[in-house]
Amino acid sequence: MRFFPILTAILISTALYLLTFERDSLIAMAGGEITEKKKSGYLPAQKPDAISVKVLLSSAKIVESGVVVRGRTEAARNVVVRAQTSGLVISQPLSKGIRIEENQLLCELNVGTRSVRLAEANARLVEAQVNNNAASRLAESGYGSETKAIARRASLQSAEANVKLAEKEIERLKIYAPFSGLLGSDVAELGSLLQPGSECARIVKLDPIKLVGFVAETEVDKLLLGAVAGARLANDNIVQGQVTYVAVTADPMTRTFRVEVEVPNPNGIIRAGGTAEIFISTSGERAHLLPQSAMTLNNNGDLGIRAVVDGLAKFYKVKIVRDTSDGIWLSGLPEKIEVIVVGQEYVIDGRKVLTTYQE
């Protein structure tokens, strides 16, 4: 009973051997004709060096490139207004958050004895004027010495200076806003004692507002003052401005360079301290918009694309300019090029290709 299965296995093995290794002999036995081309290893209709690929005809265009950095918003000005003299606050305090105009009164201090000192200085000035006039007349008529006249004149100038100092001290009792903005803190409370250097109020200016980011040292040379910049804020609002500052020294800890972008903020809707994704445009360059799938690697690991040149495949090393939803912009290519978008992984440099164009 085992004879037939063994015989069947032998016949099947023999048939597979003949089909695999003696195919040409079998065709000859069946009346087929083996041509010289078949003996060389390929059929007459085949083209052993040509591989079919799909090609996209691309022309270079000018594309705006840029640098993207993570940053934050900052107030254009954030100033603490301080007292220049001492005294008790006698003005009603203003609440933080309200709008302040330039030269608006913030704090007023008690005059104290300063008015008395001013009156005394004025009296000394009158006395000095009289003495100076008398000494001058005596010196001119020859009855007084020139030295005494000079001394009286110096006393007069000293009295005038004391009057100006007393008047300036009284002027310092009223503290005004140096610029328009918003109060960032409550004004000093009524009855509180301020000393020279004590805080009266904090003023924040938000128009224009600054976008601050830190750029790597490999990209900072691409940035120019006045370059157009845009940003996406945390609330998805898009704003636009210009670069107003690029640092010339790096942060010693991060080795990055501070960049500031000035953005109009007339209504004050952009708050200071928020996060922002900043895009700073650089000089435009010519590039090709290609599908990401067209990119490949060569044997050295270089990133690039393969194109058709005179019917042969050729590898081009590229530089990525910008990645978009429509494709990727690549530079380093000729002005016009036939890019292989399907089949680039199956060809090498110098391989003959059959092209089919893609719209």
C-alpha positions, 0 to 999 in steps of 0.5 A: 500500500505504501508503494503508490505514495512513494511513486507519486512523490518521486514523479512530482519531484522529477517534474519540479526538477525538469521545470526548474533546471531543464526548462529549455530542454523541455521547450525544445522537446515540445517543438519550441524554438530557443533563440540566441537571446533566450540563451543569453537569459532574457526574452526578446520583448524585455529591456533588462536595463530599463525600469518604469517610473512615474515622473513629476515635471517641476519648476523652481519658484521663489518661496519665503523661508523663515525661522520658527521659535517659541517665545512669549509676549512682553510689555513695551514698558513696565516701569515702577514710578518712585518717590524722589522725596519723603512725605505722607501721601495725601491723594486718593489712591487709584486702583490697578488696571485702570487706564493712565494718561501721560502726566496724570497725577499718581501720588501727592505728598504733604508739603510739610515744612517745605513752604517755610523753607521756600519763604526763608530762601526768598527772604535770603534772596531779597537780602542778598540782592540789596547787599549786592546792589549796595556793594556794587555802587560803592565799588563803582564810586571808589568807596568800596573794595572790589573784593567785597562786591564780588563776595556780595555777588556770590552770596546773591547767586547762592541765595538764588540757588537755594530758592530753586532747590526749595521750589524743586523740592515742592515740585517733587511732592506731586508724582506724575505718570511718565507715559500713558499705560495701565496701572499694574499695581495699586497706587500708594495708599492715603496716609502712607509714608514714602521715602526717596525710592519708595514705590508710588505705582507701576505703569505697564505699556502694552501698545505696541507689545513685544514678542520675545524669542531666543534663536539658536546660533546656527540660525541667528545670522539669517535674521535682519532688523525690520524683517516681517514676523508673525506669531500664533498666540495661545488663544490661536490669534494671529498677529504680525509685526517687525523685528526690532532687535537681534542680540549680538551676544548669546545667553551664557547658559543656553547659547541662544540669542534674544530676538524682539518683534514689535506688534501693534496692540491698540486695544490692549487685547494681547496680554504680557507674559503669554506664550507665542509661536513666532515665525520670522521670515528670511530672504526668499530662495528658489525651491521646488514644491514636491510630495514628501514621498519623493524623498529618498536616501543614497548609499551615504545616507544623504537626503535627496530625490532621484530625477531623470536626466537624459533617460537615466536616473540621477540622485540630487542632494537637497535642503529642506526649506519649508514643510507645508500641508501641500508638500515640502519645499526643497532647494539645491535642484536645477531650475526645471527637473523631472523628479521620480515620485514613484519607483525612486527606491528601485533605481540607482544612478545611471540606471535607464528608466522608462518615464510616465508623467504625473500631473 
